[in-house]
């Protein structure tokens, strides 16, 4: 029953409309992923800033990979949804690729 409850919880997250935006300028790549869910409370957001049993592996793993690449990951949340914003410095070879912002919404 516990597994079913967890699966239903995960499915509920998929039902909210998502926004994905990818921008690139001369030196930075920025990725923003957001939803229109119920958001997270302050305690849950604080847990995301530290590694531990309450953080899961998703955000903690993303944060570690982003840091390894010299970037920053921020999570913002309120009663109308949650947004994850990732900023990464571009390698010199990637700077020559044309800049075209991409936005995807469902």
N, C-alpha and C positions, 0 to 999 in steps of 0.2 A: 504494500500500500504506500509506503514511504517513497519508493521509486516512482510509482505512478504519480504521486503528488509532485515530485520533482520534475517529471516529464511534462506535466500540465503547466507547471510554473514556467518552464523553458518555452513551451509552445505559446503561452500568453505573451511572452516578450516578442515573439515573431509577428504577432497580430497587430502591433502598433506600427504606424507608418514610420519609415526610417528615412533619414537624409544623409547623403554622403557627398562631401565636397572635397575636391583635390585641387590645390592651387600651387603654382610654382612661380617664383620670381627669380631674380638673378642669383641669389645665394641660398634661398630656402625652399623647401617643399613642405606644404601644410596640408594635413588631412584632418577633416572634421566629420565625425559620425554622430548623429543625434536621433533621438526618438521623441515621441509625444506621449510617453508612458506616465506613470505616477511619480517618477523621480525617486531619489534616495534621500533619507534624512541625514543630518549632520554627522551622526555617529557612524553610519555606513560609509560616508565620504571620508572620514578620518581613517577608517580601517583600510581604505584603498591606498593611503599614503604609506602604509607599512606592510611588510610581508608577514604573513601569519595565516592561521587556519581560516579566518573569516574573509580573507581576500580572494580566495580561489586562485586559479593559475592564469586566468585570462588577462586581467589588467596587470597583475604582478609581472607576468611574462612579457607583456607588451612594454611595460615601463622599463624593465631591464634591457630589452633589445634596443629601445629608443635611446637610453643612456649610453649604451655601448657605441652607438652611432653618433654620439655627441648632441643628441636632441633632447626634447622636453615633451612630456605627456601631462596633460591637465584634464581633470574630470570636473565638470560643472553640472549641478543638478538642482532642480526645484520641483514644485508640484506639477509642472506641465511637461516634464521630461528631463532627459539626461543627454549631455553632449561630451564626447571625448575629443580632445583637440591634440594633435601630434604635430610638432614642428621639428624638422630635420634639416641640418645643413647639407647643401648639395656638394658632391665631389666635383672637382674641376671638369671631368669628362662629361658630367650630366648637365653642366651649365650651358653647353652648346646646343642642347635640344630646344626647339621652339616652345614658347610658353603658351599653353591653351588651357584655361581653367575648365574643369570638368565638374558637373553637378548631376547627381542621380537622385531621384525621388521616386517613391512608390505611392 
